[in-house]
Amino acid sequence: MSRPLAHPNSEDITVAGILHALADPVRLAIVNELLEAEAGLNCTQMTDRLEIEMPKSTCSQHYRILRESGLIVSERKGVELTSRVRLRELETQFPGLLQAILKAHERETTKTRRQ
């Protein structure tokens, strides 16, 4: 039997927790990709989409941080763990926050590439 996953209640999600989780560029990229995948993605699918190589344990660690911050929800489907962004809950509690962070990151990345 697998152990249950920790997901905070919506009211326990904090701005500090969100900012901490999104401080890592890989986690920002994961959230961005998950927003485009309505059905969610597992670690293997994510590393394929991001076209990066990382050990599955590292990907799982990123997912854990995102899950415990309240940004994503994960569910087991057989042996796979599929995750998606908790967009509705985040938009209800922090309207526009996630999109603002992702847009700012995109601007910074674009600016850096041009230099």
Backbone bond lengths (Angstrom), bond angles and torsions (degrees), N, CA, C in turn:
res aa  C-N    CA-C-N  psi(-1)  N-CA   C-N-CA  omega(-1)  CA-C   N-CA-C  phi
1 M - - - 1.443 - - 1.526 109.13 -
2 S 1.339 116.73 134.51 1.458 120.17 -178.64 1.518 110.55 -84.87
3 R 1.321 114.79 152.71 1.459 119.40 -179.17 1.529 110.19 -77.81
4 P 1.318 117.31 150.12 1.465 120.23 -178.54 1.533 110.96 -70.82
5 L 1.309 115.60 152.86 1.455 121.83 179.29 1.524 110.23 -92.36
6 A 1.331 116.16 142.44 1.465 120.96 179.47 1.522 109.85 -86.97
7 H 1.314 116.02 120.16 1.461 123.12 174.94 1.525 107.39 -127.46
8 P 1.330 117.85 122.81 1.465 118.18 178.42 1.523 111.01 -70.38
9 N 1.323 115.93 151.87 1.452 120.25 172.56 1.523 108.29 -66.86
10 S 1.314 117.28 154.08 1.467 121.57 -179.03 1.515 112.41 -52.02
11 E 1.328 116.77 -42.85 1.468 120.23 -176.97 1.532 112.63 -71.42
12 D 1.334 117.50 -12.04 1.463 121.01 178.80 1.532 112.93 -93.82
13 I 1.324 117.31 -4.40 1.465 121.19 178.28 1.524 108.11 -75.29
14 T 1.337 116.10 133.64 1.466 120.48 -178.21 1.526 110.75 -121.31
15 V 1.313 115.07 155.68 1.465 120.45 175.66 1.530 109.25 -61.44
16 A 1.325 117.37 -42.24 1.465 121.01 179.60 1.527 110.68 -59.31
17 G 1.322 117.33 -42.40 1.462 120.80 178.80 1.515 112.49 -65.07
18 I 1.320 116.38 -40.03 1.468 121.47 178.12 1.527 109.85 -64.73
19 L 1.327 116.12 -47.72 1.468 119.74 -178.97 1.525 111.31 -63.44
20 H 1.333 116.88 -39.93 1.459 120.11 177.39 1.534 110.34 -61.08
21 A 1.318 116.69 -47.12 1.464 120.58 -178.14 1.527 111.55 -63.76
22 L 1.325 117.05 -37.14 1.461 120.48 -176.72 1.524 113.01 -89.65
23 A 1.320 117.94 4.78 1.466 120.96 178.32 1.530 111.80 -70.00
24 D 1.307 116.96 -18.22 1.462 121.73 179.90 1.535 109.01 -94.65
25 P 1.336 118.38 128.22 1.464 120.45 -178.07 1.530 114.16 -62.38
26 V 1.318 117.74 -29.86 1.471 119.63 177.42 1.526 109.53 -67.43
27 R 1.327 117.40 -42.88 1.468 119.92 179.12 1.528 111.05 -66.23
28 L 1.327 117.04 -36.15 1.471 119.96 174.26 1.526 110.06 -59.40
29 A 1.319 116.44 -44.89 1.461 121.13 179.50 1.528 111.10 -64.73
30 I 1.323 117.02 -39.04 1.471 120.64 178.11 1.522 110.32 -61.32
31 V 1.320 117.09 -48.26 1.470 120.59 -179.77 1.520 110.24 -61.27
32 N 1.316 116.92 -42.50 1.458 120.98 179.52 1.528 110.95 -59.69
33 E 1.314 116.94 -43.87 1.469 121.21 178.75 1.531 111.54 -68.10
34 L 1.331 116.14 -40.25 1.469 118.84 179.67 1.525 111.56 -63.74
35 L 1.322 117.36 -32.35 1.465 120.33 177.68 1.523 111.62 -63.64
36 E 1.320 116.64 -28.90 1.464 120.87 179.81 1.530 112.70 -85.40
37 A 1.318 117.35 -14.78 1.462 122.08 -177.55 1.526 108.98 -109.39
38 E 1.311 117.26 91.74 1.465 121.66 -175.65 1.521 113.55 -56.57
39 A 1.326 116.83 -36.37 1.465 120.41 -178.25 1.517 112.18 -81.70
40 G 1.327 117.40 -6.14 1.457 121.17 -179.04 1.515 112.09 89.76
41 L 1.315 114.91 171.23 1.462 121.74 -179.41 1.523 109.67 -141.48
42 N 1.326 115.40 152.73 1.456 119.46 172.60 1.535 108.51 -98.85
43 C 1.321 118.02 178.01 1.466 122.08 -176.28 1.529 112.43 -60.03
44 T 1.304 117.48 -43.64 1.464 120.61 -178.61 1.521 110.79 -63.21
45 Q 1.322 116.71 -45.60 1.461 120.58 177.70 1.523 110.63 -61.64
46 M 1.329 116.44 -38.44 1.456 120.36 -178.06 1.526 111.14 -65.74
47 T 1.317 117.46 -47.63 1.462 118.77 -178.86 1.527 110.76 -64.07
48 D 1.333 117.66 -32.85 1.464 120.99 175.56 1.531 110.20 -65.16
49 R 1.317 117.25 -45.44 1.473 121.25 -178.84 1.520 111.83 -66.96
50 L 1.320 117.10 -38.33 1.461 120.38 -179.82 1.530 112.06 -80.14
51 E 1.334 115.70 -12.06 1.461 122.35 -178.32 1.527 111.54 54.42
52 I 1.328 114.32 45.67 1.462 120.20 175.45 1.516 108.68 -127.59
53 E 1.308 114.63 152.58 1.456 119.75 176.21 1.516 108.51 -102.96
54 M 1.313 115.30 125.68 1.456 120.60 173.67 1.517 107.55 -151.86
55 P 1.297 116.71 147.72 1.462 118.87 177.13 1.528 109.99 -59.99
56 K 1.313 115.52 148.21 1.457 119.85 179.56 1.530 110.71 -58.10
57 S 1.327 117.05 -33.93 1.458 120.01 179.64 1.528 111.27 -64.44
58 T 1.324 117.44 -35.70 1.466 120.90 177.67 1.519 110.19 -68.27
59 C 1.323 116.47 -43.69 1.466 120.74 177.52 1.528 109.93 -61.49
60 S 1.320 116.70 -43.81 1.467 120.87 178.27 1.526 111.51 -60.69
61 Q 1.324 116.73 -37.54 1.467 121.21 177.86 1.528 110.51 -64.51
62 H 1.320 117.18 -43.06 1.468 120.64 176.91 1.536 110.28 -60.68
63 Y 1.318 116.10 -45.54 1.467 120.59 178.90 1.531 110.58 -61.51
64 R 1.323 117.08 -40.01 1.469 120.33 179.92 1.520 110.76 -61.78
65 I 1.314 116.99 -44.91 1.466 120.80 179.77 1.531 110.31 -63.04
66 L 1.316 116.78 -43.05 1.468 120.26 178.08 1.527 111.46 -64.27
67 R 1.331 116.46 -39.76 1.470 121.24 -179.79 1.521 110.91 -67.65
68 E 1.322 117.18 -46.54 1.459 120.29 -177.35 1.528 112.51 -69.79
69 S 1.337 117.36 -22.38 1.462 120.52 175.86 1.525 110.97 -79.51
70 G 1.331 116.49 -15.38 1.463 120.88 -179.43 1.510 114.18 96.04
71 L 1.330 117.62 2.64 1.460 120.18 -178.71 1.525 113.39 -74.15
72 I 1.326 117.01 -33.92 1.460 119.90 -178.85 1.521 110.75 -127.94
73 V 1.309 114.23 160.68 1.457 121.44 172.27 1.525 106.23 -121.22
74 S 1.309 116.16 137.32 1.467 121.57 -178.17 1.519 109.25 -120.34
75 E 1.321 114.70 142.75 1.461 119.13 176.25 1.514 109.83 -138.65
76 R 1.309 113.84 146.37 1.462 120.38 179.75 1.520 109.27 -83.71
77 K 1.326 113.78 132.27 1.463 121.36 173.76 1.517 105.27 -127.11
78 G 1.324 115.57 94.24 1.458 120.26 -173.20 1.512 108.47 69.42
79 V 1.324 116.79 -123.27 1.458 120.52 179.60 1.525 112.03 -93.39
80 E 1.336 117.03 -6.46 1.459 120.85 -178.62 1.515 111.74 -93.41
81 L 1.313 114.56 151.99 1.452 122.31 176.25 1.530 106.50 -115.37
82 T 1.316 116.68 111.89 1.452 121.97 -178.12 1.520 108.86 -105.98
83 S 1.332 115.62 138.28 1.463 120.19 -176.76 1.514 110.73 -127.12
84 R 1.333 114.78 153.19 1.463 122.11 175.73 1.518 108.21 -145.53
85 V 1.324 116.39 160.20 1.463 121.98 -179.94 1.523 109.54 -75.25
86 R 1.323 116.45 140.76 1.468 122.60 177.55 1.532 108.87 -85.92
87 L 1.311 115.96 56.84 1.459 122.18 -170.57 1.522 112.95 -59.50
88 R 1.300 117.73 -45.14 1.473 120.40 -178.49 1.526 110.97 -60.54
89 E 1.330 116.80 -47.08 1.464 119.97 -179.76 1.528 111.72 -65.34
90 L 1.341 116.26 -40.88 1.462 120.25 -179.70 1.521 111.12 -66.42
91 E 1.330 116.99 -41.81 1.467 120.36 179.46 1.523 111.53 -67.13
92 T 1.312 117.27 -33.16 1.460 120.43 177.96 1.522 110.63 -67.61
93 Q 1.322 116.28 -44.27 1.461 120.68 -175.82 1.526 113.17 -83.04
94 F 1.347 116.05 -37.81 1.471 121.32 -176.05 1.530 109.22 -133.91
95 P 1.325 118.14 73.19 1.474 120.86 -175.30 1.533 112.54 -55.10
96 G 1.325 115.23 124.40 1.454 121.86 175.00 1.521 116.24 79.75
97 L 1.323 118.90 -8.12 1.466 121.37 -175.20 1.523 112.00 -61.19
98 L 1.316 117.22 -52.92 1.458 120.46 -175.99 1.527 111.17 -61.59
99 Q 1.322 116.98 -45.61 1.465 120.02 179.84 1.523 111.24 -63.44
100 A 1.324 117.56 -38.17 1.464 121.24 178.77 1.527 110.81 -63.28
101 I 1.325 116.95 -42.44 1.468 120.89 179.32 1.523 110.12 -64.94
102 L 1.327 117.02 -45.71 1.464 120.47 -178.33 1.527 111.52 -65.54
103 K 1.326 118.06 -39.81 1.467 121.19 178.22 1.523 111.00 -66.35
104 A 1.323 117.51 -41.61 1.461 121.19 178.26 1.522 110.28 -62.47
105 H 1.310 117.33 -42.11 1.462 121.29 178.33 1.523 110.49 -63.41
106 E 1.309 117.17 -41.58 1.460 121.24 179.07 1.534 110.66 -62.33
107 R 1.332 117.16 -43.35 1.465 120.80 177.44 1.523 111.09 -61.40
108 E 1.316 116.76 -43.89 1.469 121.02 179.62 1.524 111.02 -63.03
109 T 1.314 115.86 -42.71 1.465 120.86 -179.24 1.511 110.03 -65.26
110 T 1.313 117.88 -43.77 1.466 122.42 179.41 1.525 110.26 -63.49
111 K 1.316 116.67 -43.35 1.467 121.73 179.21 1.525 110.85 -62.03
112 T 1.322 117.44 -42.96 1.462 122.76 -179.90 1.520 110.49 -64.10
113 R 1.328 117.70 -40.41 1.468 121.51 -179.32 1.523 111.46 -64.45
114 R 1.336 117.08 -35.69 1.464 121.80 -178.34 1.529 112.01 -72.33
115 Q 1.309 118.19 -23.64 1.473 120.93 -176.12 1.488 112.96 -79.58
